[in-house]
Amino acid sequence: MDTINEIPTANTIMARHLAAIFDNTLAMVLGVVVAKSIDGEPYQLQLVLFLIAYLGYFFLFEVLISRTPGKILTGLAVVKKDGSRITVGGVAIRTLLRILEVNPALLGYAPAALSIIFSKYNQRIGDRLAGSIVVPPDRIR
């Protein structure tokens, strides 16, 4: 398996959608719990703590096990295009792009969903920039 053409990404769209709903719910709850762990003002600090916890959820799970809890439940994992484990840098790119692509407060899930639907390999923009794909976990090398 040396190229993306040999790693099937077909039939992952619905699983990715379900994983995203699950993960975003958990990450947002985590973010609120962390943000509210400090009382009152300054609200800017609470916002920063929320963002760190929210993004940290995705970053830590994908760095450590290439899968978030939602991806585990739906049978998916994040890998590089050649099927090898995604790098820390790749996860960082995916995580940072999540701010624009999968942000319920901005454009909702539209950018990621449209990118996944219209991408030949079901990649969101963060996947393309990180050189990653989302596949069943038995595809990890």
Secondary structure, DSSP 8 states (H G I E B T S, - for coil): --SGGGS--TT-HHHHHHHHHHHHHHHHHHHHHHHTTS-SS-HHHHHHHHHHHHHHHHHHHHHHHS--HHHHHHT-EEEETTSSB--HHHHHHHHHHHHHHSBTTTTBTHHHHHHHHHSTT---HHHHHHTEEEE-GGG--
